[in-house]
Amino acid sequence: MAGYLILFYVDEAAYAADAPADLLAAHQKFQAAHGDVLRGGGQLAPSATATTLRGGGRSPDYAAGDDAEVTDGPFVETKEALGGYYLIDAPDLDAALAVAREVPVVFGGVEVRPVVYP
């Protein structure tokens, strides 16, 4: 099995103005249907709550370190922001895409990326 991260993006303004009341129930149904492959996941707070570290990375272990610039807000300004994720195990990309097609998403889209294990 390989790991895949399913990232779902959302237009935060549209979501805030008109989020479906049954969206949480739809995610719970998705989780119940795919519990055998789910390894984690969650909804993220709005991007306005993000704190970003830039720079740094010059230490021998490549950590941002104390010299990193810390700013309030997301890494980049975009129309759609990362709204949440699911970490799954799947035998291949086709199987991961089959799961991703069932993620309940409104006002956005879904991205599937393989996880590279050390």
C-alpha positions in Angstrom: 0.0 0.0 0.0 1.1 3.6 -0.7 0.0 6.7 1.1 -1.9 9.4 -0.6 -2.9 12.8 0.6 -6.3 14.1 -0.6 -6.3 17.8 -0.2 -9.6 19.7 -0.6 -9.7 23.4 -1.5 -12.5 25.8 -1.0 -13.5 29.4 -1.9 -13.6 30.6 1.7 -15.9 33.6 0.9 -18.5 31.4 -0.9 -18.2 28.8 1.9 -18.7 31.3 4.6 -21.7 32.8 2.9 -23.5 29.6 1.9 -22.0 26.4 3.4 -24.5 23.6 3.2 -26.0 22.6 6.6 -25.5 18.9 5.8 -21.8 19.1 4.8 -20.6 17.7 8.1 -22.9 14.8 7.8 -21.7 14.2 4.2 -18.1 14.0 5.5 -19.1 11.6 8.3 -20.8 9.4 5.7 -17.6 9.5 3.5 -15.5 8.6 6.6 -17.7 5.7 7.4 -17.6 4.4 3.8 -13.8 4.6 3.6 -12.7 3.9 7.2 -10.7 0.9 5.9 -8.3 3.2 4.0 -8.4 6.4 6.1 -5.4 7.1 8.2 -6.2 10.7 9.2 -7.8 13.9 8.2 -9.5 17.0 9.2 -11.0 20.4 8.4 -8.7 23.3 8.7 -9.5 26.7 10.3 -9.9 29.6 7.8 -6.7 30.7 6.1 -6.8 34.0 8.0 -5.9 32.1 11.1 -2.6 30.8 9.5 0.8 31.9 10.7 3.6 31.6 8.1 7.3 31.1 8.6 9.6 32.1 5.7 13.3 32.1 5.2 15.5 30.3 7.7 16.3 26.8 6.6 20.0 27.6 6.8 20.8 25.4 9.7 22.5 22.0 9.2 19.1 20.3 9.7 17.2 22.6 7.3 14.8 23.8 10.0 13.4 27.3 9.7 15.2 28.2 12.9 15.1 31.4 14.9 15.9 33.6 12.0 12.8 32.7 10.0 10.4 35.6 9.3 7.0 35.0 11.1 3.9 36.7 9.6 0.2 36.4 10.2 -1.8 34.9 7.3 -1.4 32.2 4.7 1.7 31.4 2.7 0.1 32.9 -0.5 -3.1 34.7 -1.2 -5.4 32.7 -3.5 -9.0 32.5 -4.3 -9.2 29.0 -3.1 -7.5 27.9 0.2 -6.7 24.5 1.6 -9.8 23.6 3.6 -8.9 20.1 4.8 -7.3 16.8 4.0 -7.6 13.0 4.2 -4.6 10.7 4.5 -5.3 7.4 2.9 -3.6 4.1 2.0 -4.3 2.9 -1.5 -2.6 0.3 -3.7 -2.2 2.8 -6.6 -3.2 6.2 -7.9 -6.3 4.9 -9.6 -7.6 3.5 -6.2 -6.7 6.8 -4.5 -8.6 8.8 -7.2 -11.7 6.5 -6.7 -11.7 7.5 -3.1 -11.1 11.2 -3.8 -14.0 11.3 -6.2 -16.3 10.7 -3.2 -14.9 13.5 -1.0 -17.8 16.0 -0.3 -16.5 19.3 -1.6 -18.4 22.5 -2.2 -17.0 25.7 -3.7 -13.7 24.1 -4.7 -11.9 21.0 -5.8 -9.7 18.1 -4.7 -6.0 17.3 -5.3 -4.4 13.9 -4.8 -0.7 13.6 -4.1 1.4 10.6 -3.3 3.2 10.7 0.1 6.9 10.1 -0.1 8.0 8.0 2.9 11.6 8.2 4.0 
